[in-house]
Amino acid sequence: MKDGDDVLVDRGRTKIKEGPAYLIRIDEEVFVKYLGKRPGGRVHVWSENRAFQPFEVELSDPNFEVIGQVVWHAHVSDYL
């Protein structure tokens, strides 16, 4: 996925499974990231773009939210 792509998000799928991408909120910003559960209620967060370093966050952190699973995406250039 690239910046500006269209995504379809299933807001009913918030249970974290490794593999699919998720739309998440951290503070007031929204991102598409990959997630993996870690021991102790932590979540490993990473991106397809290697320029962004992976990090971990507490699942219970009120500034973190899994909005839903990305179930479809399209590159903007596909429409042109």
C-alpha positions, 0 to 999 in steps of 0.5 A: 500500500502507498500513501493516498491508496483507497482502503476498505476497512471492516470495523467489526474485525478488531481482534489482532491476527498476524498477517492482515493490515489494520487501520489504527489510531495513535493519539489523533493520527490514523495509520495502516499498519501490521500488528502482532500480539506480544506477551504482557498485553503489548502489540508489535506494530510495523509497516510495509515501508521499511523507512518506518521503524517497528515499535510496541504499544500497550493494548490497554493504552487509551491513545491506541485503537484498532479501528478495523482490518483492511479487507481491500485496497487499490492504488489511486493510479489503478483508476487513471 
